[in-house]
Amino acid sequence: MPFELPKLKYTYDALEPNIDAKTMEIHHSKHHNGYTAKLNAAIKGTPLENESIENILSTLDMSNSGVRNNGGGFYNHSLFWEVINPQNKESLSGELKVALMDAFGTFEDFKSTFSKAAATQFGSGWAWLCAHKGGKLEVCATPNQDSPLMPGIGCGGTPILGIDVWEHAYYLNYQNRRPDYINAFFNVINWSEVAKRYAAAK
Ligand code: MN
């Protein structure tokens, strides 16, 4: 079964003013769609064709650049659309809140650590909050479309929250002001989805 571009659970303009409609439309219908099509082309006729994206990434031969770039792009964006949500007014609570306090001290300390990882990722990439087995949380960053699921990239566990810091994710609205975009991202985090992913990953 080829991979399919996931449908968004909200409209392109739903995250305004934090993320603008044009950026959302191009990001989803052009960029993510492109990664999806190129991933399908890269695995066509290979043993990877019938595997889950998680298995493909966690057992990846890192010299396979077609699957590395496009499989990472497919997976990372699929997560990204789910962990942002304009409807969600719920705040951080429960066991995820406890684990975040354990790992970072206060919510502001977590926000500062995550924002710094996102702001200082040179060039294109992602910053992540990852959960390890046992429940420990870690913030890290990856270049390009590398995913924490990939082997040996120094950023491990299961990603439960991620921010795309490629310029295509913010440049139309924020130009060079990546820190303003990162700050706005915090207004649209879907904490109940992140908590659900934490419970499944730990
Ligand atoms: Mn992107």
Boltz pocket constraint, residues with backbone or C-beta under 6 A from the ligand:
constraints:
  - pocket:
      binder: B
      contacts: [[A, 27], [A, 31], [A, 77], [A, 164], [A, 166], [A, 168], [A, 169]]
      max_distance: 6.0
